[in-house]
Amino acid sequence: MHEALSPYRLKPTKGMFSGYLIHGVRRIAAHVPYFGPPFAVGYFVYTWAKAKDHYNNSKAGHIAAMAAGGEHHGH
């Protein structure tokens, strides 16, 4: 009795990465309209809030808050 391995068992991942380079990129590009805009809005909100927080905690932000009639709470 002669046993042999199938060529599919010898190379189960043959072509996996080369196929993904073409089809995977195309599939991701097709989904960009669904995750791109929410990601962009989230990134914009994050950067805006970070800059606003930096300004509010700066000397200029404290002076502007005092001029607007706000209170300054020191730590």
Predicted model as a PDB file, atoms N, CA, C, CB and O in Angstrom, pLDDT in the B-factor column:
MODEL        1                                                                  
ATOM      1  N   MET A   1       0.853  -1.180   0.000  1.00 61.00           N  
ATOM      2  CA  MET A   1       0.000   0.000   0.000  1.00 61.00           C  
ATOM      3  C   MET A   1       0.893   1.234   0.000  1.00 61.00           C  
ATOM      4  CB  MET A   1      -0.967   0.003   1.227  1.00 61.00           C  
ATOM      5  O   MET A   1       1.841   1.333   0.778  1.00 61.00           O  
ATOM      6  N   HIS A   2       0.580   2.147  -0.862  1.00 68.00           N  
ATOM      7  CA  HIS A   2       1.379   3.365  -1.002  1.00 68.00           C  
ATOM      8  C   HIS A   2       0.532   4.558  -0.554  1.00 68.00           C  
ATOM      9  CB  HIS A   2       1.874   3.552  -2.480  1.00 68.00           C  
ATOM     10  O   HIS A   2      -0.553   4.819  -1.075  1.00 68.00           O  
ATOM     11  N   GLU A   3       1.074   5.263   0.428  1.00 72.00           N  
ATOM     12  CA  GLU A   3       0.356   6.446   0.910  1.00 72.00           C  
ATOM     13  C   GLU A   3       1.080   7.689   0.440  1.00 72.00           C  
ATOM     14  CB  GLU A   3       0.231   6.439   2.457  1.00 72.00           C  
ATOM     15  O   GLU A   3       2.307   7.767   0.496  1.00 72.00           O  
ATOM     16  N   ALA A   4       0.326   8.645  -0.016  1.00 74.00           N  
ATOM     17  CA  ALA A   4       0.915   9.902  -0.475  1.00 74.00           C  
ATOM     18  C   ALA A   4       0.098  11.059   0.097  1.00 74.00           C  
ATOM     19  CB  ALA A   4       0.962   9.969  -2.041  1.00 74.00           C  
ATOM     20  O   ALA A   4      -1.104  10.940   0.337  1.00 74.00           O  
ATOM     21  N   LEU A   5       0.770  12.153   0.303  1.00 70.00           N  
ATOM     22  CA  LEU A   5       0.073  13.342   0.783  1.00 70.00           C  
ATOM     23  C   LEU A   5      -0.422  14.157  -0.399  1.00 70.00           C  
ATOM     24  CB  LEU A   5       0.993  14.195   1.684  1.00 70.00           C  
ATOM     25  O   LEU A   5       0.239  14.268  -1.432  1.00 70.00           O  
ATOM     26  N   SER A   6      -1.579  14.709  -0.219  1.00 70.00           N  
ATOM     27  CA  SER A   6      -2.150  15.564  -1.248  1.00 70.00           C  
ATOM     28  C   SER A   6      -1.328  16.842  -1.359  1.00 70.00           C  
ATOM     29  CB  SER A   6      -3.630  15.888  -0.938  1.00 70.00           C  
ATOM     30  O   SER A   6      -0.798  17.316  -0.354  1.00 70.00           O  
ATOM     31  N   PRO A   7      -1.210  17.409  -2.551  1.00 65.00           N  
ATOM     32  CA  PRO A   7      -0.491  18.679  -2.682  1.00 65.00           C  
ATOM     33  C   PRO A   7      -1.144  19.809  -1.882  1.00 65.00           C  
ATOM     34  CB  PRO A   7      -0.407  19.076  -4.145  1.00 65.00           C  
ATOM     35  O   PRO A   7      -0.476  20.773  -1.507  1.00 65.00           O  
ATOM     36  N   TYR A   8      -2.428  19.689  -1.626  1.00 64.00           N  
ATOM     37  CA  TYR A   8      -3.123  20.696  -0.820  1.00 64.00           C  
ATOM     38  C   TYR A   8      -2.698  20.609   0.642  1.00 64.00           C  
ATOM     39  CB  TYR A   8      -4.646  20.523  -0.939  1.00 64.00           C  
ATOM     40  O   TYR A   8      -2.704  21.614   1.353  1.00 64.00           O  
ATOM     41  N   ARG A   9      -2.331  19.416   1.089  1.00 69.00           N  
ATOM     42  CA  ARG A   9      -1.855  19.256   2.465  1.00 69.00           C  
ATOM     43  C   ARG A   9      -0.407  19.707   2.607  1.00 69.00           C  
ATOM     44  CB  ARG A   9      -1.992  17.799   2.909  1.00 69.00           C  
ATOM     45  O   ARG A   9       0.009  20.125   3.687  1.00 69.00           O  
ATOM     46  N   LEU A  10       0.354  19.627   1.538  1.00 69.00           N  
ATOM     47  CA  LEU A  10       1.757  20.031   1.591  1.00 69.00           C  
ATOM     48  C   LEU A  10       1.899  21.549   1.655  1.00 69.00           C  
ATOM     49  CB  LEU A  10       2.510  19.488   0.378  1.00 69.00           C  
ATOM     50  O   LEU A  10       2.776  22.068   2.344  1.00 69.00           O  
ATOM     51  N   LYS A  11       1.050  22.241   0.949  1.00 75.00           N  
ATOM     52  CA  LYS A  11       1.131  23.706   0.893  1.00 75.00           C  
ATOM     53  C   LYS A  11      -0.247  24.315   1.144  1.00 75.00           C  
ATOM     54  CB  LYS A  11       1.688  24.177  -0.479  1.00 75.00           C  
ATOM     55  O   LYS A  11      -0.873  24.829   0.217  1.00 75.00           O  
ATOM     56  N   PRO A  12      -0.730  24.261   2.400  1.00 72.00           N  
ATOM     57  CA  PRO A  12      -2.088  24.744   2.660  1.00 72.00           C  
ATOM     58  C   PRO A  12      -2.227  26.260   2.557  1.00 72.00           C  
ATOM     59  CB  PRO A  12      -2.527  24.300   4.025  1.00 72.00           C  
ATOM     60  O   PRO A  12      -3.332  26.759   2.349  1.00 72.00           O  
ATOM     61  N   THR A  13      -1.133  26.999   2.698  1.00 74.00           N  
ATOM     62  CA  THR A  13      -1.223  28.466   2.651  1.00 74.00           C  
ATOM     63  C   THR A  13      -0.657  29.032   1.360  1.00 74.00           C  
ATOM     64  CB  THR A  13      -0.492  29.077   3.836  1.00 74.00           C  
ATOM     65  O   THR A  13      -0.390  30.232   1.280  1.00 74.00           O  
ATOM     66  N   LYS A  14      -0.469  28.196   0.351  1.00 75.00           N  
ATOM     67  CA  LYS A  14       0.086  28.665  -0.914  1.00 75.00           C  
ATOM     68  C   LYS A  14      -0.848  29.699  -1.546  1.00 75.00           C  
ATOM     69  CB  LYS A  14       0.317  27.479  -1.881  1.00 75.00           C  
ATOM     70  O   LYS A  14      -2.035  29.435  -1.739  1.00 75.00           O  
ATOM     71  N   GLY A  15      -0.320  30.845  -1.858  1.00 74.00           N  
ATOM     72  CA  GLY A  15      -1.091  31.897  -2.500  1.00 74.00           C  
ATOM     73  C   GLY A  15      -1.944  32.717  -1.560  1.00 74.00           C  
ATOM     74  O   GLY A  15      -2.693  33.587  -2.006  1.00 74.00           O  
ATOM     75  N   MET A  16      -1.846  32.456  -0.257  1.00 75.00           N  
ATOM     76  CA  MET A  16      -2.709  33.166   0.687  1.00 75.00           C  
ATOM     77  C   MET A  16      -2.377  34.663   0.710  1.00 75.00           C  
ATOM     78  CB  MET A  16      -2.566  32.566   2.099  1.00 75.00           C  
ATOM     79  O   MET A  16      -3.280  35.497   0.652  1.00 75.00           O  
ATOM     80  N   PHE A  17      -1.106  35.000   0.793  1.00 77.00           N  
ATOM     81  CA  PHE A  17      -0.731  36.409   0.900  1.00 77.00           C  
ATOM     82  C   PHE A  17      -0.813  37.131  -0.441  1.00 77.00           C  
ATOM     83  CB  PHE A  17       0.673  36.530   1.460  1.00 77.00           C  
ATOM     84  O   PHE A  17      -1.213  38.294  -0.496  1.00 77.00           O  
ATOM     85  N   SER A  18      -0.439  36.455  -1.512  1.00 78.00           N  
ATOM     86  CA  SER A  18      -0.514  37.107  -2.816  1.00 78.00           C  
ATOM     87  C   SER A  18      -1.973  37.344  -3.212  1.00 78.00           C  
ATOM     88  CB  SER A  18       0.204  36.259  -3.886  1.00 78.00           C  
ATOM     89  O   SER A  18      -2.286  38.348  -3.852  1.00 78.00           O  
ATOM     90  N   GLY A  19      -2.854  36.434  -2.840  1.00 76.00           N  
ATOM     91  CA  GLY A  19      -4.276  36.640  -3.127  1.00 76.00           C  
ATOM     92  C   GLY A  19      -4.856  37.756  -2.288  1.00 76.00           C  
ATOM     93  O   GLY A  19      -5.732  38.489  -2.746  1.00 76.00           O  
ATOM     94  N   TYR A  20      -4.368  37.895  -1.047  1.00 78.00           N  
ATOM     95  CA  TYR A  20      -4.891  38.954  -0.181  1.00 78.00           C  
ATOM     96  C   TYR A  20      -4.435  40.322  -0.652  1.00 78.00           C  
ATOM     97  CB  TYR A  20      -4.454  38.730   1.264  1.00 78.00           C  
ATOM     98  O   TYR A  20      -5.165  41.301  -0.498  1.00 78.00           O  
ATOM     99  N   LEU A  21      -3.245  40.408  -1.223  1.00 81.00           N  
ATOM    100  CA  LEU A  21      -2.767  41.710  -1.688  1.00 81.00           C  
ATOM    101  C   LEU A  21      -3.703  42.309  -2.729  1.00 81.00           C  
ATOM    102  CB  LEU A  21      -1.362  41.580  -2.266  1.00 81.00           C  
ATOM    103  O   LEU A  21      -3.882  43.526  -2.782  1.00 81.00           O  
ATOM    104  N   ILE A  22      -4.284  41.477  -3.534  1.00 82.00           N  
ATOM    105  CA  ILE A  22      -5.189  41.982  -4.571  1.00 82.00           C  
ATOM    106  C   ILE A  22      -6.623  42.074  -4.048  1.00 82.00           C  
ATOM    107  CB  ILE A  22      -5.137  41.078  -5.816  1.00 82.00           C  
ATOM    108  O   ILE A  22      -7.228  43.146  -4.059  1.00 82.00           O  
ATOM    109  N   HIS A  23      -7.150  40.957  -3.596  1.00 87.00           N  
ATOM    110  CA  HIS A  23      -8.557  40.903  -3.205  1.00 87.00           C  
ATOM    111  C   HIS A  23      -8.815  41.566  -1.852  1.00 87.00           C  
ATOM    112  CB  HIS A  23      -9.024  39.463  -3.163  1.00 87.00           C  
ATOM    113  O   HIS A  23      -9.865  42.176  -1.649  1.00 87.00           O  
ATOM    114  N   GLY A  24      -7.871  41.448  -0.937  1.00 86.00           N  
ATOM    115  CA  GLY A  24      -8.045  42.054   0.389  1.00 86.00           C  
ATOM    116  C   GLY A  24      -8.046  43.564   0.326  1.00 86.00           C  
ATOM    117  O   GLY A  24      -8.862  44.217   0.975  1.00 86.00           O  
ATOM    118  N   VAL A  25      -7.129  44.125  -0.459  1.00 87.00           N  
ATOM    119  CA  VAL A  25      -7.082  45.581  -0.599  1.00 87.00           C  
ATOM    120  C   VAL A  25      -8.358  46.082  -1.268  1.00 87.00           C  
ATOM    121  CB  VAL A  25      -5.839  46.014  -1.414  1.00 87.00           C  
ATOM    122  O   VAL A  25      -8.903  47.115  -0.879  1.00 87.00           O  
ATOM    123  N   ARG A  26      -8.826  45.363  -2.255  1.00 90.00           N  
ATOM    124  CA  ARG A  26     -10.067  45.755  -2.933  1.00 90.00           C  
ATOM    125  C   ARG A  26     -11.256  45.695  -1.960  1.00 90.00           C  
ATOM    126  CB  ARG A  26     -10.328  44.838  -4.158  1.00 90.00           C  
ATOM    127  O   ARG A  26     -12.129  46.563  -1.981  1.00 90.00           O  
ATOM    128  N   ARG A  27     -11.277  44.664  -1.113  1.00 91.00           N  
ATOM    129  CA  ARG A  27     -12.368  44.514  -0.154  1.00 91.00           C  
ATOM    130  C   ARG A  27     -12.327  45.628   0.893  1.00 91.00           C  
ATOM    131  CB  ARG A  27     -12.296  43.139   0.529  1.00 91.00           C  
ATOM    132  O   ARG A  27     -13.366  46.189   1.241  1.00 91.00           O  
ATOM    133  N   ILE A  28     -11.138  45.949   1.394  1.00 91.00           N  
ATOM    134  CA  ILE A  28     -11.011  47.039   2.371  1.00 91.00           C  
ATOM    135  C   ILE A  28     -11.404  48.367   1.735  1.00 91.00           C  
ATOM    136  CB  ILE A  28      -9.565  47.118   2.922  1.00 91.00           C  
ATOM    137  O   ILE A  28     -12.105  49.167   2.353  1.00 91.00           O  
ATOM    138  N   ALA A  29     -10.959  48.606   0.507  1.00 92.00           N  
ATOM    139  CA  ALA A  29     -11.299  49.847  -0.180  1.00 92.00           C  
ATOM    140  C   ALA A  29     -12.808  49.974  -0.389  1.00 92.00           C  
ATOM    141  CB  ALA A  29     -10.575  49.921  -1.524  1.00 92.00           C  
ATOM    142  O   ALA A  29     -13.341  51.084  -0.385  1.00 92.00           O  
ATOM    143  N   ALA A  30     -13.485  48.872  -0.568  1.00 94.00           N  
ATOM    144  CA  ALA A  30     -14.940  48.920  -0.743  1.00 94.00           C  
ATOM    145  C   ALA A  30     -15.648  49.297   0.548  1.00 94.00           C  
ATOM    146  CB  ALA A  30     -15.457  47.578  -1.240  1.00 94.00           C  
ATOM    147  O   ALA A  30     -16.767  49.808   0.504  1.00 94.00           O  
ATOM    148  N   HIS A  31     -15.018  49.056   1.705  1.00 94.00           N  
ATOM    149  CA  HIS A  31     -15.636  49.367   2.990  1.00 94.00           C  
ATOM    150  C   HIS A  31     -15.207  50.709   3.565  1.00 94.00           C  
ATOM    151  CB  HIS A  31     -15.318  48.291   3.970  1.00 94.00           C  
ATOM    152  O   HIS A  31     -15.720  51.117   4.607  1.00 94.00           O  
ATOM    153  N   VAL A  32     -14.286  51.400   2.919  1.00 94.00           N  
ATOM    154  CA  VAL A  32     -13.819  52.701   3.420  1.00 94.00           C  
ATOM    155  C   VAL A  32     -14.965  53.694   3.604  1.00 94.00           C  
ATOM    156  CB  VAL A  32     -12.783  53.288   2.466  1.00 94.00           C  
ATOM    157  O   VAL A  32     -14.959  54.416   4.601  1.00 94.00           O  
ATOM    158  N   PRO A  33     -15.941  53.777   2.713  1.00 95.00           N  
ATOM    159  CA  PRO A  33     -17.036  54.731   2.939  1.00 95.00           C  
ATOM    160  C   PRO A  33     -17.825  54.480   4.220  1.00 95.00           C  
ATOM    161  CB  PRO A  33     -17.977  54.696   1.777  1.00 95.00           C  
ATOM    162  O   PRO A  33     -18.490  55.388   4.718  1.00 95.00           O  
ATOM    163  N   TYR A  34     -17.763  53.261   4.762  1.00 96.00           N  
ATOM    164  CA  TYR A  34     -18.513  52.940   5.960  1.00 96.00           C  
ATOM    165  C   TYR A  34     -17.741  53.225   7.247  1.00 96.00           C  
ATOM    166  CB  TYR A  34     -18.917  51.501   5.924  1.00 96.00           C  
ATOM    167  O   TYR A  34     -18.344  53.605   8.250  1.00 96.00           O  
ATOM    168  N   PHE A  35     -16.411  53.049   7.237  1.00 94.00           N  
ATOM    169  CA  PHE A  35     -15.662  53.331   8.460  1.00 94.00           C  
ATOM    170  C   PHE A  35     -14.814  54.586   8.356  1.00 94.00           C  
ATOM    171  CB  PHE A  35     -14.782  52.163   8.802  1.00 94.00           C  
ATOM    172  O   PHE A  35     -14.320  55.065   9.376  1.00 94.00           O  
ATOM    173  N   GLY A  36     -14.625  55.140   7.160  1.00 96.00           N  
ATOM    174  CA  GLY A  36     -13.798  56.336   6.979  1.00 96.00           C  
ATOM    175  C   GLY A  36     -14.403  57.591   7.602  1.00 96.00           C  
ATOM    176  O   GLY A  36     -13.744  58.222   8.429  1.00 96.00           O  
ATOM    177  N   PRO A  37     -15.630  57.983   7.244  1.00 97.00           N  
ATOM    178  CA  PRO A  37     -16.206  59.203   7.820  1.00 97.00           C  
ATOM    179  C   PRO A  37     -16.359  59.164   9.339  1.00 97.00           C  
ATOM    180  CB  PRO A  37     -17.545  59.459   7.205  1.00 97.00           C  
ATOM    181  O   PRO A  37     -16.017  60.155   9.984  1.00 97.00           O  
ATOM    182  N   PRO A  38     -16.849  58.085   9.952  1.00 97.00           N  
ATOM    183  CA  PRO A  38     -16.902  58.086  11.421  1.00 97.00           C  
ATOM    184  C   PRO A  38     -15.516  58.189  12.059  1.00 97.00           C  
ATOM    185  CB  PRO A  38     -17.594  56.826  11.915  1.00 97.00           C  
ATOM    186  O   PRO A  38     -15.352  58.851  13.083  1.00 97.00           O  
ATOM    187  N   PHE A  39     -14.528  57.540  11.460  1.00 96.00           N  
ATOM    188  CA  PHE A  39     -13.162  57.641  11.974  1.00 96.00           C  
ATOM    189  C   PHE A  39     -12.656  59.070  11.862  1.00 96.00           C  
ATOM    190  CB  PHE A  39     -12.225  56.685  11.219  1.00 96.00           C  
ATOM    191  O   PHE A  39     -12.026  59.577  12.789  1.00 96.00           O  
ATOM    192  N   ALA A  40     -12.929  59.734  10.720  1.00 97.00           N  
ATOM    193  CA  ALA A  40     -12.482  61.118  10.519  1.00 97.00           C  
ATOM    194  C   ALA A  40     -13.159  62.056  11.517  1.00 97.00           C  
ATOM    195  CB  ALA A  40     -12.778  61.578   9.075  1.00 97.00           C  
ATOM    196  O   ALA A  40     -12.501  62.931  12.080  1.00 97.00           O  
ATOM    197  N   VAL A  41     -14.454  61.888  11.742  1.00 98.00           N  
ATOM    198  CA  VAL A  41     -15.166  62.731  12.711  1.00 98.00           C  
ATOM    199  C   VAL A  41     -14.620  62.493  14.113  1.00 98.00           C  
ATOM    200  CB  VAL A  41     -16.688  62.449  12.673  1.00 98.00           C  
ATOM    201  O   VAL A  41     -14.395  63.446  14.860  1.00 98.00           O  
ATOM    202  N   GLY A  42     -14.407  61.251  14.472  1.00 98.00           N  
ATOM    203  CA  GLY A  42     -13.853  60.940  15.785  1.00 98.00           C  
ATOM    204  C   GLY A  42     -12.470  61.525  15.981  1.00 98.00           C  
ATOM    205  O   GLY A  42     -12.158  62.039  17.055  1.00 98.00           O  
ATOM    206  N   TYR A  43     -11.636  61.452  14.951  1.00 98.00           N  
ATOM    207  CA  TYR A  43     -10.290  62.015  15.042  1.00 98.00           C  
ATOM    208  C   TYR A  43     -10.356  63.536  15.162  1.00 98.00           C  
ATOM    209  CB  TYR A  43      -9.449  61.609  13.813  1.00 98.00           C  
ATOM    210  O   TYR A  43      -9.596  64.129  15.928  1.00 98.00           O  
ATOM    211  N   PHE A  44     -11.268  64.179  14.403  1.00 98.00           N  
ATOM    212  CA  PHE A  44     -11.422  65.629  14.482  1.00 98.00           C  
ATOM    213  C   PHE A  44     -11.864  66.042  15.885  1.00 98.00           C  
ATOM    214  CB  PHE A  44     -12.437  66.124  13.432  1.00 98.00           C  
ATOM    215  O   PHE A  44     -11.310  66.983  16.455  1.00 98.00           O  
ATOM    216  N   VAL A  45     -12.847  65.354  16.443  1.00 98.00           N  
ATOM    217  CA  VAL A  45     -13.331  65.675  17.787  1.00 98.00           C  
ATOM    218  C   VAL A  45     -12.216  65.479  18.815  1.00 98.00           C  
ATOM    219  CB  VAL A  45     -14.554  64.801  18.148  1.00 98.00           C  
ATOM    220  O   VAL A  45     -12.057  66.296  19.722  1.00 98.00           O  
ATOM    221  N   TYR A  46     -11.452  64.407  18.675  1.00 98.00           N  
ATOM    222  CA  TYR A  46     -10.350  64.140  19.606  1.00 98.00           C  
ATOM    223  C   TYR A  46      -9.298  65.247  19.551  1.00 98.00           C  
ATOM    224  CB  TYR A  46      -9.702  62.784  19.288  1.00 98.00           C  
ATOM    225  O   TYR A  46      -8.871  65.743  20.594  1.00 98.00           O  
ATOM    226  N   THR A  47      -8.877  65.638  18.351  1.00 98.00           N  
ATOM    227  CA  THR A  47      -7.847  66.676  18.245  1.00 98.00           C  
ATOM    228  C   THR A  47      -8.381  68.030  18.697  1.00 98.00           C  
ATOM    229  CB  THR A  47      -7.332  66.772  16.805  1.00 98.00           C  
ATOM    230  O   THR A  47      -7.648  68.803  19.315  1.00 98.00           O  
ATOM    231  N   TRP A  48      -9.651  68.333  18.400  1.00 98.00           N  
ATOM    232  CA  TRP A  48     -10.228  69.593  18.841  1.00 98.00           C  
ATOM    233  C   TRP A  48     -10.288  69.641  20.368  1.00 98.00           C  
ATOM    234  CB  TRP A  48     -11.632  69.784  18.239  1.00 98.00           C  
ATOM    235  O   TRP A  48      -9.903  70.644  20.969  1.00 98.00           O  
ATOM    236  N   ALA A  49     -10.762  68.578  20.994  1.00 98.00           N  
ATOM    237  CA  ALA A  49     -10.885  68.545  22.451  1.00 98.00           C  
ATOM    238  C   ALA A  49      -9.520  68.605  23.116  1.00 98.00           C  
ATOM    239  CB  ALA A  49     -11.629  67.288  22.898  1.00 98.00           C  
ATOM    240  O   ALA A  49      -9.368  69.238  24.161  1.00 98.00           O  
ATOM    241  N   LYS A  50      -8.536  67.960  22.531  1.00 97.00           N  
ATOM    242  CA  LYS A  50      -7.190  67.988  23.102  1.00 97.00           C  
ATOM    243  C   LYS A  50      -6.613  69.403  23.044  1.00 97.00           C  
ATOM    244  CB  LYS A  50      -6.265  67.002  22.357  1.00 97.00           C  
ATOM    245  O   LYS A  50      -6.006  69.865  24.010  1.00 97.00           O  
ATOM    246  N   ALA A  51      -6.800  70.092  21.916  1.00 97.00           N  
ATOM    247  CA  ALA A  51      -6.316  71.466  21.788  1.00 97.00           C  
ATOM    248  C   ALA A  51      -7.080  72.401  22.723  1.00 97.00           C  
ATOM    249  CB  ALA A  51      -6.446  71.948  20.335  1.00 97.00           C  
ATOM    250  O   ALA A  51      -6.481  73.285  23.336  1.00 97.00           O  
ATOM    251  N   LYS A  52      -8.388  72.215  22.838  1.00 96.00           N  
ATOM    252  CA  LYS A  52      -9.211  73.045  23.724  1.00 96.00           C  
ATOM    253  C   LYS A  52      -8.795  72.843  25.181  1.00 96.00           C  
ATOM    254  CB  LYS A  52     -10.712  72.712  23.544  1.00 96.00           C  
ATOM    255  O   LYS A  52      -8.705  73.809  25.938  1.00 96.00           O  
ATOM    256  N   ASP A  53      -8.543  71.602  25.576  1.00 95.00           N  
ATOM    257  CA  ASP A  53      -8.103  71.319  26.932  1.00 95.00           C  
ATOM    258  C   ASP A  53      -6.737  71.937  27.206  1.00 95.00           C  
ATOM    259  CB  ASP A  53      -8.058  69.816  27.170  1.00 95.00           C  
ATOM    260  O   ASP A  53      -6.491  72.481  28.283  1.00 95.00           O  
ATOM    261  N   HIS A  54      -5.852  71.844  26.212  1.00 97.00           N  
ATOM    262  CA  HIS A  54      -4.524  72.445  26.372  1.00 97.00           C  
ATOM    263  C   HIS A  54      -4.647  73.961  26.556  1.00 97.00           C  
ATOM    264  CB  HIS A  54      -3.626  72.121  25.147  1.00 97.00           C  
ATOM    265  O   HIS A  54      -3.971  74.544  27.403  1.00 97.00           O  
ATOM    266  N   TYR A  55      -5.514  74.594  25.758  1.00 95.00           N  
ATOM    267  CA  TYR A  55      -5.710  76.046  25.881  1.00 95.00           C  
ATOM    268  C   TYR A  55      -6.350  76.388  27.226  1.00 95.00           C  
ATOM    269  CB  TYR A  55      -6.588  76.577  24.721  1.00 95.00           C  
ATOM    270  O   TYR A  55      -5.898  77.313  27.900  1.00 95.00           O  
ATOM    271  N   ASN A  56      -7.381  75.669  27.621  1.00 92.00           N  
ATOM    272  CA  ASN A  56      -8.069  75.966  28.881  1.00 92.00           C  
ATOM    273  C   ASN A  56      -7.147  75.833  30.082  1.00 92.00           C  
ATOM    274  CB  ASN A  56      -9.264  75.047  29.054  1.00 92.00           C  
ATOM    275  O   ASN A  56      -7.337  76.529  31.079  1.00 92.00           O  
ATOM    276  N   ASN A  57      -6.164  74.966  30.011  1.00 94.00           N  
ATOM    277  CA  ASN A  57      -5.240  74.777  31.112  1.00 94.00           C  
ATOM    278  C   ASN A  57      -3.954  75.590  30.972  1.00 94.00           C  
ATOM    279  CB  ASN A  57      -4.905  73.331  31.234  1.00 94.00           C  
ATOM    280  O   ASN A  57      -3.016  75.410  31.749  1.00 94.00           O  
ATOM    281  N   SER A  58      -3.911  76.476  29.991  1.00 95.00           N  
ATOM    282  CA  SER A  58      -2.737  77.322  29.809  1.00 95.00           C  
ATOM    283  C   SER A  58      -2.969  78.668  30.508  1.00 95.00           C  
ATOM    284  CB  SER A  58      -2.431  77.528  28.293  1.00 95.00           C  
ATOM    285  O   SER A  58      -4.073  78.976  30.957  1.00 95.00           O  
ATOM    286  N   LYS A  59      -1.902  79.447  30.581  1.00 94.00           N  
ATOM    287  CA  LYS A  59      -1.996  80.766  31.200  1.00 94.00           C  
ATOM    288  C   LYS A  59      -2.973  81.650  30.414  1.00 94.00           C  
ATOM    289  CB  LYS A  59      -0.599  81.434  31.273  1.00 94.00           C  
ATOM    290  O   LYS A  59      -3.789  82.349  31.015  1.00 94.00           O  
ATOM    291  N   ALA A  60      -2.897  81.625  29.096  1.00 94.00           N  
ATOM    292  CA  ALA A  60      -3.797  82.429  28.268  1.00 94.00           C  
ATOM    293  C   ALA A  60      -5.255  82.006  28.464  1.00 94.00           C  
ATOM    294  CB  ALA A  60      -3.408  82.309  26.788  1.00 94.00           C  
ATOM    295  O   ALA A  60      -6.148  82.853  28.481  1.00 94.00           O  
ATOM    296  N   GLY A  61      -5.497  80.722  28.608  1.00 92.00           N  
ATOM    297  CA  GLY A  61      -6.857  80.230  28.831  1.00 92.00           C  
ATOM    298  C   GLY A  61      -7.404  80.681  30.169  1.00 92.00           C  
ATOM    299  O   GLY A  61      -8.584  81.016  30.280  1.00 92.00           O  
ATOM    300  N   HIS A  62      -6.559  80.692  31.187  1.00 91.00           N  
ATOM    301  CA  HIS A  62      -6.982  81.153  32.507  1.00 91.00           C  
ATOM    302  C   HIS A  62      -7.296  82.646  32.481  1.00 91.00           C  
ATOM    303  CB  HIS A  62      -5.898  80.855  33.555  1.00 91.00           C  
ATOM    304  O   HIS A  62      -8.277  83.089  33.078  1.00 91.00           O  
ATOM    305  N   ILE A  63      -6.463  83.417  31.792  1.00 92.00           N  
ATOM    306  CA  ILE A  63      -6.707  84.860  31.688  1.00 92.00           C  
ATOM    307  C   ILE A  63      -8.007  85.130  30.935  1.00 92.00           C  
ATOM    308  CB  ILE A  63      -5.525  85.562  30.980  1.00 92.00           C  
ATOM    309  O   ILE A  63      -8.777  86.006  31.328  1.00 92.00           O  
ATOM    310  N   ALA A  64      -8.262  84.383  29.850  1.00 91.00           N  
ATOM    311  CA  ALA A  64      -9.496  84.568  29.084  1.00 91.00           C  
ATOM    312  C   ALA A  64     -10.713  84.186  29.919  1.00 91.00           C  
ATOM    313  CB  ALA A  64      -9.458  83.735  27.792  1.00 91.00           C  
ATOM    314  O   ALA A  64     -11.750  84.843  29.832  1.00 91.00           O  
ATOM    315  N   ALA A  65     -10.602  83.135  30.724  1.00 88.00           N  
ATOM    316  CA  ALA A  65     -11.716  82.721  31.562  1.00 88.00           C  
ATOM    317  C   ALA A  65     -11.994  83.758  32.623  1.00 88.00           C  
ATOM    318  CB  ALA A  65     -11.436  81.373  32.204  1.00 88.00           C  
ATOM    319  O   ALA A  65     -13.156  84.034  32.920  1.00 88.00           O  
ATOM    320  N   MET A  66     -10.964  84.338  33.201  1.00 90.00           N  
ATOM    321  CA  MET A  66     -11.137  85.383  34.212  1.00 90.00           C  
ATOM    322  C   MET A  66     -11.772  86.634  33.595  1.00 90.00           C  
ATOM    323  CB  MET A  66      -9.779  85.737  34.859  1.00 90.00           C  
ATOM    324  O   MET A  66     -12.625  87.268  34.215  1.00 90.00           O  
ATOM    325  N   ALA A  67     -11.355  86.987  32.369  1.00 90.00           N  
ATOM    326  CA  ALA A  67     -11.900  88.161  31.688  1.00 90.00           C  
ATOM    327  C   ALA A  67     -13.365  87.958  31.326  1.00 90.00           C  
ATOM    328  CB  ALA A  67     -11.089  88.471  30.431  1.00 90.00           C  
ATOM    329  O   ALA A  67     -14.125  88.924  31.270  1.00 90.00           O  
ATOM    330  N   ALA A  68     -13.766  86.726  31.082  1.00 88.00           N  
ATOM    331  CA  ALA A  68     -15.158  86.436  30.721  1.00 88.00           C  
ATOM    332  C   ALA A  68     -16.038  86.341  31.965  1.00 88.00           C  
ATOM    333  CB  ALA A  68     -15.242  85.129  29.914  1.00 88.00           C  
ATOM    334  O   ALA A  68     -17.238  86.097  31.842  1.00 88.00           O  
ATOM    335  N   GLY A  69     -15.489  86.522  33.128  1.00 82.00           N  
ATOM    336  CA  GLY A  69     -16.275  86.498  34.346  1.00 82.00           C  
ATOM    337  C   GLY A  69     -16.315  85.157  34.990  1.00 82.00           C  
ATOM    338  O   GLY A  69     -17.079  84.952  35.933  1.00 82.00           O  
ATOM    339  N   GLY A  70     -15.516  84.221  34.516  1.00 69.00           N  
ATOM    340  CA  GLY A  70     -15.483  82.888  35.123  1.00 69.00           C  
ATOM    341  C   GLY A  70     -14.605  82.908  36.348  1.00 69.00           C  
ATOM    342  O   GLY A  70     -13.902  83.881  36.622  1.00 69.00           O  
ATOM    343  N   GLU A  71     -14.658  81.827  37.071  1.00 66.00           N  
ATOM    344  CA  GLU A  71     -13.838  81.707  38.267  1.00 66.00           C  
ATOM    345  C   GLU A  71     -12.637  80.824  37.973  1.00 66.00           C  
ATOM    346  CB  GLU A  71     -14.658  81.140  39.444  1.00 66.00           C  
ATOM    347  O   GLU A  71     -12.688  79.926  37.132  1.00 66.00           O  
ATOM    348  N   HIS A  72     -11.581  81.097  38.675  1.00 59.00           N  
ATOM    349  CA  HIS A  72     -10.386  80.285  38.534  1.00 59.00           C  
ATOM    350  C   HIS A  72     -10.245  79.456  39.801  1.00 59.00           C  
ATOM    351  CB  HIS A  72      -9.116  81.166  38.280  1.00 59.00           C  
ATOM    352  O   HIS A  72     -10.150  79.987  40.908  1.00 59.00           O  
ATOM    353  N   HIS A  73     -10.235  78.154  39.614  1.00 61.00           N  
ATOM    354  CA  HIS A  73     -10.073  77.255  40.753  1.00 61.00           C  
ATOM    355  C   HIS A  73      -8.684  76.688  40.726  1.00 61.00           C  
ATOM    356  CB  HIS A  73     -11.123  76.126  40.740  1.00 61.00           C  
ATOM    357  O   HIS A  73      -8.372  75.868  39.863  1.00 61.00           O  
ATOM    358  N   GLY A  74      -7.849  77.094  41.634  1.00 58.00           N  
ATOM    359  CA  GLY A  74      -6.490  76.583  41.705  1.00 58.00           C  
ATOM    360  C   GLY A  74      -6.467  75.220  42.365  1.00 58.00           C  
ATOM    361  O   GLY A  74      -7.379  74.856  43.108  1.00 58.00           O  
ATOM    362  N   HIS A  75      -5.430  74.486  42.087  1.00 54.00           N  
ATOM    363  CA  HIS A  75      -5.288  73.152  42.683  1.00 54.00           C  
ATOM    364  C   HIS A  75      -4.338  73.209  43.836  1.00 54.00           C  
ATOM    365  CB  HIS A  75      -4.806  72.129  41.656  1.00 54.00           C  
ATOM    366  O   HIS A  75      -4.081  72.189  44.475  1.00 54.00           O  
TER     367      HIS A  75                                                      
ENDMDL                                                                          
END                                                                             
